[in-house]
Amino acid sequence: MSSRRSRITEEEINELISKLHSLLPESRRRSGASRASAAKLLKETCSYIKSLHREVDDLSDRLSGLMATLDTNSAQADIIRELLRS
């Protein structure tokens, strides 16, 4: 009986899929997501998260390169450090 209480309902799954769908930038809303479209949505989400990781890595590398070219005591370096703190 306790395992039934901890199970998620199909309605809850559909609600979570709908919320996830709304978070993806290029996704289009469809009513009544099926299991097949849910699988596709999960694949798209994983792909999107991977692309975000690559973008963060790229931006981090670019920032490191920029910081390496600046005098660490310069006003520009101070501004960048302040921006990173916020």
C-alpha angles and dihedrals in degrees: 000000000000091000089059091056092052094050119101117235125236088245091056090048091052090049092050091047090051091051091048090048091055091054096060112090100220099034122119120216118247125181119238104015112216126213091259093053089044090057090049090048091052091051091049090049092051090048091049093049090050090051090050090052090051090049092050090049091049093048091047091052091048092049091049089051091049093048090050090058095050129083103250090225096050125113089242092057090048090052092050092048090049091050091051091053094056 
